[in-house]
Amino acid sequence: MPLMKRLPVVLRHPVLAVAALQYCLGFPVVKVALSRSECSSAWLFDPRRPWRYHGFISSYIELPSPLDRYWHGTSKQNLRTRSHQARVAGLEVRAVESSSIDEVITHVWRDKGWQTGEIDRELRKIRESLDGVVCVGVFDACGHAVGFCVGMKNGEVVRTLWSYTSQRGTVRWLCFSGYVEAVSAKGGRIIVESPPWAFIGGNKIFAGHLGYLPARIRSI
């Protein structure tokens, strides 16, 4: 919501606005290393304030070193189990080269019923910055793309842009497992997603299994 549209709401509900601000300020600040020379995309970083991540509150995962530690513990049991089940069912996850990203994303979105116009409109957001894109795809036994996860890397941060599957079940678990591996392989330390309140229903439960935490992301 634009600032001028928020102001009347704040003026009508000052107590609620102060309570909301205090609630948000209670989240921890996570400092990350960003490349200021790559802060030109308004949808990723605020060009007016390149030292700040665009967005007040985000959900994030910090990948440990070595990465094997991410998979340990009872909290990741569902991720381990579902990813294994997907592989047993014949699914494979692998990094997608820049030249094939459009094709993989298009296949999945078409299977979900998207039209060509809206697919092209969304893909234009990443076509100019493919050097910073991290993408993995999940493929069935016939080599057909049934899921993907794509993010944009800046410094040690990867912001997830889209994650879609055309099948229900274990596909998204395997997709995220491969995404974690790809982010780490490219030097990413932090995966950033939507604010916690953007996750609803099953997505909120899924995000919890993956280990997302709320925070205010700020660059060093």
DRENPA-3360 file (N, C-alpha, C; in nm, 2 decimals, always signed):
BEGIN
1 = MPLMKRLP = +0.08/-0.12/+0.00/+0.00/+0.00/+0.00/+0.09/+0.12/+0.00 ~ +0.07/+0.22/-0.09/+0.15/+0.34/-0.10/+0.14/+0.42/+0.04 ~ +0.24/+0.50/+0.07/+0.25/+0.57/+0.19/+0.13/+0.66/+0.22 ~ +0.09/+0.74/+0.12/-0.02/+0.83/+0.13/-0.15/+0.76/+0.16 ~ -0.17/+0.64/+0.12/-0.29/+0.56/+0.15/-0.28/+0.50/+0.29 ~ -0.16/+0.48/+0.34/-0.15/+0.42/+0.47/-0.17/+0.53/+0.58 ~ -0.14/+0.65/+0.55/-0.15/+0.76/+0.65/-0.29/+0.77/+0.71 ~ -0.40/+0.78/+0.63/-0.53/+0.79/+0.69/-0.56/+0.67/+0.79;
9 = VVLRHPVL = -0.52/+0.55/+0.75/-0.54/+0.44/+0.84/-0.47/+0.46/+0.97 ~ -0.35/+0.50/+0.97/-0.27/+0.53/+1.09/-0.34/+0.63/+1.17 ~ -0.38/+0.74/+1.11/-0.45/+0.85/+1.18/-0.58/+0.80/+1.25 ~ -0.65/+0.72/+1.18/-0.78/+0.67/+1.24/-0.76/+0.57/+1.35 ~ -0.65/+0.49/+1.34/-0.62/+0.39/+1.44/-0.48/+0.40/+1.50 ~ -0.45/+0.51/+1.57/-0.32/+0.54/+1.62/-0.27/+0.43/+1.72 ~ -0.35/+0.39/+1.81/-0.31/+0.29/+1.91/-0.27/+0.16/+1.84 ~ -0.36/+0.12/+1.75/-0.33/-0.01/+1.67/-0.20/+0.01/+1.59;
17 = AVAALQYC = -0.18/+0.13/+1.53/-0.06/+0.15/+1.45/+0.07/+0.14/+1.53 ~ +0.06/+0.20/+1.65/+0.18/+0.20/+1.74/+0.21/+0.06/+1.79 ~ +0.10/-0.02/+1.82/+0.12/-0.16/+1.86/+0.18/-0.24/+1.75 ~ +0.13/-0.22/+1.62/+0.19/-0.29/+1.51/+0.33/-0.26/+1.49 ~ +0.37/-0.13/+1.50/+0.51/-0.09/+1.49/+0.60/-0.15/+1.60 ~ +0.55/-0.15/+1.72/+0.62/-0.21/+1.83/+0.64/-0.36/+1.80 ~ +0.54/-0.42/+1.75/+0.54/-0.57/+1.72/+0.65/-0.60/+1.62 ~ +0.65/-0.51/+1.51/+0.75/-0.53/+1.40/+0.89/-0.51/+1.45;
25 = LGFPVVKV = +0.91/-0.40/+1.54/+1.04/-0.37/+1.59/+1.10/-0.47/+1.68 ~ +1.01/-0.56/+1.73/+1.05/-0.67/+1.82/+1.12/-0.78/+1.75 ~ +1.11/-0.78/+1.61/+1.18/-0.89/+1.54/+1.33/-0.86/+1.53 ~ +1.42/-0.96/+1.54/+1.56/-0.94/+1.54/+1.61/-0.88/+1.40 ~ +1.72/-0.81/+1.41/+1.78/-0.76/+1.29/+1.89/-0.85/+1.24 ~ +1.88/-0.90/+1.12/+1.98/-0.99/+1.06/+2.06/-0.91/+0.96 ~ +2.19/-0.89/+0.98/+2.28/-0.82/+0.89/+2.34/-0.91/+0.79 ~ +2.34/-0.87/+0.67/+2.39/-0.95/+0.56/+2.48/-0.86/+0.47;
33 = ALSRSECS = +2.57/-0.93/+0.39/+2.66/-0.86/+0.30/+2.59/-0.86/+0.16 ~ +2.56/-0.73/+0.12/+2.50/-0.71/-0.01/+2.60/-0.63/-0.10 ~ +2.59/-0.65/-0.23/+2.67/-0.58/-0.33/+2.59/-0.45/-0.37 ~ +2.63/-0.34/-0.32/+2.55/-0.21/-0.35/+2.55/-0.19/-0.50 ~ +2.65/-0.24/-0.58/+2.65/-0.21/-0.72/+2.54/-0.29/-0.79 ~ +2.48/-0.39/-0.72/+2.37/-0.47/-0.78/+2.23/-0.44/-0.72 ~ +2.22/-0.32/-0.66/+2.10/-0.28/-0.59/+2.00/-0.20/-0.68 ~ +2.01/-0.22/-0.81/+1.93/-0.13/-0.90/+1.79/-0.18/-0.92;
41 = SAWLFDPR = +1.76/-0.31/-0.89/+1.62/-0.36/-0.91/+1.53/-0.33/-0.80 ~ +1.43/-0.25/-0.82/+1.35/-0.20/-0.71/+1.27/-0.32/-0.65 ~ +1.24/-0.42/-0.72/+1.17/-0.53/-0.67/+1.25/-0.62/-0.57 ~ +1.38/-0.60/-0.58/+1.47/-0.68/-0.49/+1.53/-0.59/-0.38 ~ +1.59/-0.48/-0.41/+1.65/-0.39/-0.31/+1.60/-0.25/-0.34 ~ +1.58/-0.17/-0.24/+1.54/-0.03/-0.25/+1.65/+0.06/-0.31 ~ +1.64/+0.10/-0.43/+1.75/+0.18/-0.49/+1.77/+0.31/-0.42 ~ +1.67/+0.37/-0.34/+1.69/+0.49/-0.27/+1.76/+0.47/-0.14;
49 = RPWRYHGF = +1.76/+0.35/-0.09/+1.83/+0.32/+0.03/+1.90/+0.18/+0.02 ~ +2.01/+0.18/-0.06/+2.07/+0.05/-0.09/+2.13/-0.02/+0.02 ~ +2.14/+0.04/+0.14/+2.19/-0.02/+0.26/+2.08/-0.10/+0.33 ~ +1.95/-0.09/+0.28/+1.84/-0.16/+0.34/+1.78/-0.26/+0.24 ~ +1.74/-0.37/+0.29/+1.67/-0.47/+0.21/+1.53/-0.41/+0.18 ~ +1.48/-0.43/+0.06/+1.34/-0.38/+0.03/+1.24/-0.46/+0.10 ~ +1.16/-0.40/+0.20/+1.07/-0.47/+0.27/+1.10/-0.47/+0.42 ~ +1.00/-0.44/+0.51/+1.03/-0.42/+0.65/+1.06/-0.55/+0.72;
57 = ISSYIELP = +0.98/-0.65/+0.70/+1.00/-0.78/+0.77/+1.00/-0.89/+0.66 ~ +1.09/-0.98/+0.67/+1.10/-1.09/+0.58/+1.12/-1.22/+0.66 ~ +1.10/-1.33/+0.59/+1.13/-1.46/+0.65/+1.27/-1.51/+0.59 ~ +1.35/-1.57/+0.67/+1.48/-1.60/+0.62/+1.53/-1.74/+0.68 ~ +1.62/-1.80/+0.61/+1.69/-1.92/+0.66/+1.84/-1.89/+0.64 ~ +1.91/-1.92/+0.75/+2.06/-1.90/+0.74/+2.12/-2.04/+0.72 ~ +2.19/-2.06/+0.61/+2.25/-2.19/+0.58/+2.38/-2.21/+0.66 ~ +2.39/-2.32/+0.73/+2.51/-2.34/+0.81/+2.63/-2.39/+0.72;
65 = SPLDRYWH = +2.75/-2.39/+0.78/+2.87/-2.44/+0.72/+2.93/-2.54/+0.82 ~ +2.95/-2.66/+0.77/+2.91/-2.72/+0.64/+2.76/-2.74/+0.63 ~ +2.71/-2.74/+0.50/+2.57/-2.74/+0.47/+2.50/-2.87/+0.53 ~ +2.58/-2.98/+0.54/+2.52/-3.10/+0.60/+2.44/-3.08/+0.73 ~ +2.48/-2.98/+0.80/+2.42/-2.95/+0.93/+2.27/-2.90/+0.91 ~ +2.24/-2.85/+0.80/+2.11/-2.80/+0.77/+2.00/-2.91/+0.78 ~ +2.04/-3.03/+0.73/+1.95/-3.14/+0.72/+1.93/-3.22/+0.86 ~ +2.02/-3.19/+0.95/+2.02/-3.27/+1.08/+1.90/-3.23/+1.17;
73 = GTSKQNLR = +1.86/-3.32/+1.26/+1.76/-3.29/+1.36/+1.62/-3.33/+1.33 ~ +1.54/-3.34/+1.43/+1.40/-3.38/+1.41/+1.32/-3.28/+1.33 ~ +1.36/-3.15/+1.34/+1.28/-3.05/+1.27/+1.29/-3.06/+1.12 ~ +1.39/-3.13/+1.07/+1.41/-3.15/+0.93/+1.37/-3.29/+0.88 ~ +1.31/-3.36/+0.97/+1.27/-3.50/+0.94/+1.18/-3.51/+0.82 ~ +1.07/-3.42/+0.82/+0.98/-3.43/+0.71/+1.05/-3.39/+0.58 ~ +1.14/-3.29/+0.58/+1.21/-3.25/+0.46/+1.29/-3.37/+0.41 ~ +1.36/-3.44/+0.50/+1.44/-3.55/+0.45/+1.36/-3.66/+0.40;
81 = TRSHQARV = +1.25/-3.70/+0.47/+1.16/-3.81/+0.43/+1.09/-3.78/+0.30 ~ +1.03/-3.66/+0.29/+0.96/-3.63/+0.16/+1.05/-3.62/+0.04 ~ +1.17/-3.57/+0.06/+1.27/-3.56/-0.05/+1.31/-3.70/-0.09 ~ +1.33/-3.79/+0.00/+1.37/-3.93/-0.03/+1.25/-4.00/-0.10 ~ +1.13/-3.98/-0.06/+1.01/-4.04/-0.12/+1.00/-3.99/-0.27 ~ +1.03/-3.86/-0.29/+1.02/-3.81/-0.43/+1.12/-3.88/-0.52 ~ +1.24/-3.90/-0.47/+1.35/-3.96/-0.55/+1.31/-4.11/-0.57 ~ +1.26/-4.18/-0.48/+1.21/-4.32/-0.49/+1.11/-4.32/-0.60;
89 = AGLEVRAV = +1.02/-4.22/-0.61/+0.91/-4.22/-0.71/+0.96/-4.18/-0.85 ~ +1.09/-4.16/-0.86/+1.15/-4.14/-1.00/+1.17/-3.99/-1.03 ~ +1.15/-3.90/-0.93/+1.18/-3.76/-0.96/+1.32/-3.72/-0.94 ~ +1.37/-3.62/-1.01/+1.51/-3.58/-1.00/+1.51/-3.43/-0.99 ~ +1.59/-3.37/-0.90/+1.61/-3.23/-0.90/+1.75/-3.19/-0.94 ~ +1.77/-3.09/-1.01/+1.90/-3.05/-1.06/+1.90/-2.90/-1.09 ~ +2.02/-2.84/-1.08/+2.03/-2.70/-1.12/+2.00/-2.68/-1.27 ~ +1.94/-2.56/-1.29/+1.90/-2.53/-1.43/+1.99/-2.42/-1.48;
97 = ESSSIDEV = +2.05/-2.44/-1.60/+2.14/-2.35/-1.66/+2.06/-2.23/-1.71 ~ +2.13/-2.11/-1.72/+2.06/-1.99/-1.76/+1.98/-2.00/-1.89 ~ +2.04/-2.08/-1.99/+1.98/-2.09/-2.12/+1.85/-2.17/-2.12 ~ +1.83/-2.25/-2.01/+1.71/-2.34/-2.00/+1.61/-2.29/-1.90 ~ +1.63/-2.18/-1.83/+1.54/-2.13/-1.72/+1.40/-2.10/-1.78 ~ +1.40/-2.03/-1.89/+1.27/-1.99/-1.95/+1.19/-2.12/-1.98 ~ +1.26/-2.21/-2.04/+1.19/-2.34/-2.08/+1.13/-2.41/-1.97 ~ +1.21/-2.43/-1.86/+1.16/-2.50/-1.74/+1.04/-2.43/-1.68;
105 = ITHVWRDK = +1.05/-2.30/-1.66/+0.95/-2.22/-1.59/+0.82/-2.23/-1.68 ~ +0.84/-2.21/-1.81/+0.72/-2.21/-1.90/+0.65/-2.34/-1.90 ~ +0.72/-2.46/-1.90/+0.66/-2.59/-1.89/+0.57/-2.60/-1.77 ~ +0.62/-2.56/-1.65/+0.55/-2.58/-1.53/+0.43/-2.49/-1.53 ~ +0.44/-2.36/-1.57/+0.33/-2.27/-1.57/+0.22/-2.31/-1.67 ~ +0.26/-2.36/-1.78/+0.16/-2.40/-1.88/+0.08/-2.52/-1.83 ~ +0.15/-2.61/-1.76/+0.08/-2.73/-1.70/-0.01/-2.68/-1.59 ~ +0.01/-2.56/-1.53/-0.08/-2.51/-1.43/-0.19/-2.43/-1.49;
113 = GWQTGEID = -0.19/-2.41/-1.63/-0.29/-2.34/-1.69/-0.27/-2.19/-1.72 ~ -0.14/-2.15/-1.70/-0.11/-2.01/-1.73/-0.11/-1.98/-1.88 ~ -0.15/-1.86/-1.92/-0.15/-1.82/-2.06/-0.01/-1.76/-2.10 ~ +0.02/-1.77/-2.23/+0.15/-1.72/-2.28/+0.18/-1.58/-2.24 ~ +0.08/-1.49/-2.25/+0.10/-1.35/-2.22/+0.15/-1.33/-2.08 ~ +0.08/-1.39/-1.98/+0.12/-1.37/-1.84/+0.25/-1.44/-1.81 ~ +0.29/-1.55/-1.88/+0.42/-1.61/-1.86/+0.53/-1.52/-1.90 ~ +0.51/-1.46/-2.02/+0.62/-1.37/-2.08/+0.63/-1.25/-1.99;
121 = RELRKIRE = +0.52/-1.20/-1.94/+0.53/-1.08/-1.85/+0.61/-1.10/-1.73 ~ +0.59/-1.22/-1.66/+0.67/-1.25/-1.54/+0.81/-1.28/-1.57 ~ +0.84/-1.35/-1.68/+0.98/-1.39/-1.72/+1.06/-1.26/-1.75 ~ +1.00/-1.16/-1.80/+1.08/-1.04/-1.82/+1.15/-0.98/-1.70 ~ +1.10/-1.02/-1.58/+1.16/-0.97/-1.46/+1.30/-1.02/-1.43 ~ +1.33/-1.14/-1.49/+1.46/-1.20/-1.46/+1.55/-1.20/-1.59 ~ +1.49/-1.18/-1.70/+1.57/-1.20/-1.83/+1.69/-1.11/-1.84 ~ +1.68/-0.99/-1.77/+1.80/-0.90/-1.78/+1.90/-0.92/-1.67;
129 = SLDGVVCV = +1.88/-1.01/-1.58/+1.97/-1.04/-1.47/+2.00/-1.18/-1.45 ~ +2.01/-1.26/-1.56/+2.03/-1.40/-1.54/+2.16/-1.44/-1.47 ~ +2.26/-1.35/-1.47/+2.38/-1.39/-1.41/+2.36/-1.41/-1.26 ~ +2.26/-1.34/-1.20/+2.24/-1.35/-1.06/+2.13/-1.45/-1.02 ~ +2.08/-1.52/-1.12/+1.97/-1.61/-1.09/+2.01/-1.75/-1.04 ~ +1.95/-1.80/-0.94/+1.97/-1.94/-0.89/+1.84/-2.01/-0.92 ~ +1.85/-2.12/-1.00/+1.73/-2.19/-1.04/+1.75/-2.34/-1.03 ~ +1.65/-2.42/-0.98/+1.65/-2.56/-0.98/+1.52/-2.61/-1.04;
137 = GVFDACGH = +1.52/-2.72/-1.10/+1.40/-2.78/-1.15/+1.38/-2.92/-1.11 ~ +1.26/-2.97/-1.09/+1.23/-3.11/-1.06/+1.17/-3.17/-1.19 ~ +1.22/-3.29/-1.22/+1.19/-3.35/-1.35/+1.14/-3.49/-1.32 ~ +1.03/-3.54/-1.40/+0.98/-3.67/-1.38/+1.07/-3.77/-1.46 ~ +1.03/-3.90/-1.46/+1.11/-4.00/-1.52/+1.13/-3.98/-1.67 ~ +1.03/-3.90/-1.73/+1.04/-3.87/-1.88/+1.12/-3.74/-1.91 ~ +1.17/-3.68/-1.80/+1.25/-3.56/-1.82/+1.16/-3.43/-1.83 ~ +1.03/-3.44/-1.80/+0.94/-3.33/-1.81/+0.95/-3.25/-1.68;
145 = AVGFCVGM = +0.96/-3.12/-1.69/+0.97/-3.03/-1.57/+0.83/-3.03/-1.50 ~ +0.83/-3.06/-1.37/+0.71/-3.06/-1.29/+0.72/-2.97/-1.17 ~ +0.83/-2.90/-1.16/+0.85/-2.80/-1.05/+0.97/-2.72/-1.06 ~ +0.98/-2.60/-1.01/+1.10/-2.52/-1.01/+1.10/-2.43/-0.89 ~ +1.22/-2.38/-0.86/+1.24/-2.28/-0.76/+1.34/-2.18/-0.81 ~ +1.32/-2.05/-0.81/+1.41/-1.96/-0.87/+1.43/-1.84/-0.78 ~ +1.55/-1.80/-0.76/+1.58/-1.68/-0.67/+1.68/-1.59/-0.74 ~ +1.70/-1.47/-0.68/+1.80/-1.38/-0.73/+1.90/-1.36/-0.62;
153 = KNGEVVRT = +2.03/-1.37/-0.66/+2.14/-1.36/-0.57/+2.20/-1.22/-0.57 ~ +2.23/-1.17/-0.45/+2.30/-1.04/-0.43/+2.40/-1.06/-0.31 ~ +2.53/-1.06/-0.34/+2.62/-1.09/-0.23/+2.59/-1.23/-0.17 ~ +2.57/-1.23/-0.04/+2.55/-1.36/+0.02/+2.40/-1.39/+0.04 ~ +2.31/-1.31/-0.02/+2.17/-1.33/+0.00/+2.11/-1.37/-0.13 ~ +2.01/-1.47/-0.12/+1.93/-1.51/-0.23/+1.79/-1.49/-0.19 ~ +1.72/-1.40/-0.27/+1.58/-1.38/-0.25/+1.50/-1.47/-0.34 ~ +1.41/-1.56/-0.28/+1.33/-1.64/-0.36/+1.22/-1.56/-0.43;
161 = LWSYTSQR = +1.21/-1.58/-0.56/+1.11/-1.51/-0.65/+0.99/-1.59/-0.66 ~ +1.01/-1.71/-0.72/+0.90/-1.80/-0.75/+0.93/-1.95/-0.71 ~ +0.83/-2.02/-0.66/+0.84/-2.16/-0.64/+0.71/-2.22/-0.68 ~ +0.71/-2.30/-0.78/+0.58/-2.36/-0.83/+0.60/-2.51/-0.87 ~ +0.50/-2.58/-0.85/+0.49/-2.72/-0.90/+0.36/-2.75/-0.97 ~ +0.37/-2.84/-1.07/+0.24/-2.87/-1.14/+0.18/-3.00/-1.09 ~ +0.25/-3.06/-0.98/+0.20/-3.18/-0.92/+0.19/-3.16/-0.77 ~ +0.09/-3.23/-0.71/+0.09/-3.23/-0.56/+0.18/-3.34/-0.51;
169 = GTVRWLCF = +0.20/-3.33/-0.38/+0.28/-3.44/-0.31/+0.42/-3.39/-0.28 ~ +0.51/-3.48/-0.31/+0.65/-3.46/-0.26/+0.73/-3.37/-0.35 ~ +0.68/-3.33/-0.46/+0.76/-3.25/-0.55/+0.82/-3.13/-0.49 ~ +0.74/-3.05/-0.41/+0.79/-2.93/-0.36/+0.90/-2.95/-0.25 ~ +0.89/-3.06/-0.18/+1.00/-3.09/-0.08/+1.13/-3.12/-0.15 ~ +1.13/-3.20/-0.26/+1.25/-3.22/-0.33/+1.30/-3.10/-0.40 ~ +1.21/-3.02/-0.45/+1.25/-2.89/-0.51/+1.33/-2.80/-0.41 ~ +1.28/-2.79/-0.29/+1.34/-2.70/-0.20/+1.48/-2.76/-0.15;
177 = SGYVEAVS = +1.49/-2.89/-0.14/+1.61/-2.96/-0.11/+1.72/-2.92/-0.21 ~ +1.68/-2.93/-0.34/+1.78/-2.90/-0.44/+1.81/-2.75/-0.44 ~ +1.71/-2.67/-0.41/+1.74/-2.52/-0.41/+1.84/-2.49/-0.30 ~ +1.83/-2.55/-0.18/+1.92/-2.52/-0.08/+2.06/-2.56/-0.12 ~ +2.08/-2.67/-0.19/+2.21/-2.72/-0.24/+2.26/-2.62/-0.34 ~ +2.17/-2.57/-0.43/+2.22/-2.48/-0.54/+2.26/-2.34/-0.48 ~ +2.18/-2.29/-0.38/+2.21/-2.16/-0.32/+2.35/-2.17/-0.25 ~ +2.37/-2.28/-0.18/+2.50/-2.30/-0.11/+2.61/-2.31/-0.20;
185 = AKGGRIIV = +2.59/-2.38/-0.31/+2.70/-2.40/-0.41/+2.74/-2.27/-0.48 ~ +2.65/-2.17/-0.48/+2.68/-2.04/-0.54/+2.73/-1.94/-0.44 ~ +2.75/-1.98/-0.32/+2.80/-1.90/-0.22/+2.70/-1.82/-0.14 ~ +2.57/-1.86/-0.15/+2.47/-1.80/-0.07/+2.47/-1.85/+0.07 ~ +2.44/-1.75/+0.16/+2.44/-1.79/+0.31/+2.30/-1.77/+0.36 ~ +2.22/-1.68/+0.30/+2.09/-1.64/+0.35/+1.99/-1.66/+0.24 ~ +1.88/-1.73/+0.27/+1.77/-1.74/+0.18/+1.65/-1.65/+0.24 ~ +1.60/-1.56/+0.16/+1.50/-1.47/+0.21/+1.37/-1.49/+0.13;
193 = ESPPWAFI = +1.26/-1.49/+0.20/+1.13/-1.51/+0.15/+1.03/-1.40/+0.19 ~ +0.91/-1.42/+0.17/+0.80/-1.33/+0.20/+0.79/-1.31/+0.36 ~ +0.72/-1.21/+0.40/+0.70/-1.19/+0.55/+0.62/-1.31/+0.60 ~ +0.64/-1.34/+0.73/+0.57/-1.46/+0.78/+0.42/-1.46/+0.77 ~ +0.36/-1.35/+0.77/+0.21/-1.34/+0.76/+0.17/-1.37/+0.61 ~ +0.26/-1.37/+0.52/+0.22/-1.40/+0.38/+0.21/-1.55/+0.36 ~ +0.26/-1.63/+0.45/+0.24/-1.78/+0.45/+0.11/-1.81/+0.52 ~ +0.02/-1.88/+0.45/-0.11/-1.92/+0.51/-0.14/-2.06/+0.48;
201 = GGNKIFAG = -0.22/-2.12/+0.57/-0.26/-2.26/+0.55/-0.14/-2.36/+0.54 ~ -0.14/-2.44/+0.44/-0.04/-2.54/+0.42/+0.10/-2.48/+0.40 ~ +0.10/-2.36/+0.33/+0.23/-2.30/+0.31/+0.30/-2.25/+0.44 ~ +0.22/-2.22/+0.54/+0.28/-2.18/+0.66/+0.34/-2.30/+0.73 ~ +0.27/-2.41/+0.73/+0.33/-2.53/+0.79/+0.45/-2.57/+0.71 ~ +0.45/-2.57/+0.58/+0.56/-2.60/+0.50/+0.68/-2.52/+0.53 ~ +0.66/-2.38/+0.54/+0.77/-2.29/+0.57/+0.83/-2.32/+0.71 ~ +0.75/-2.36/+0.80/+0.80/-2.40/+0.94/+0.89/-2.52/+0.93;
209 = HLGYLPAR = +0.85/-2.62/+0.85/+0.93/-2.74/+0.84/+1.07/-2.71/+0.77 ~ +1.07/-2.61/+0.69/+1.20/-2.57/+0.62/+1.29/-2.49/+0.71 ~ +1.23/-2.42/+0.81/+1.31/-2.35/+0.91/+1.31/-2.20/+0.89 ~ +1.21/-2.14/+0.82/+1.21/-2.00/+0.80/+1.18/-1.93/+0.94 ~ +1.24/-1.82/+0.96/+1.22/-1.73/+1.08/+1.20/-1.59/+1.03 ~ +1.12/-1.51/+1.11/+1.10/-1.37/+1.08/+1.22/-1.28/+1.12 ~ +1.25/-1.18/+1.05/+1.35/-1.09/+1.08/+1.35/-0.96/+1.00 ~ +1.42/-0.86/+1.04/+1.44/-0.74/+0.96/+1.58/-0.75/+0.90;
217 = IRSI = +1.58/-0.77/+0.77/+1.71/-0.79/+0.70/+1.77/-0.65/+0.67 ~ +1.90/-0.64/+0.71/+1.97/-0.51/+0.68/+2.11/-0.55/+0.63 ~ +2.16/-0.47/+0.54/+2.29/-0.49/+0.48/+2.40/-0.43/+0.57 ~ +2.52/-0.49/+0.56/+2.63/-0.43/+0.64/+2.69/-0.31/+0.56;
% end
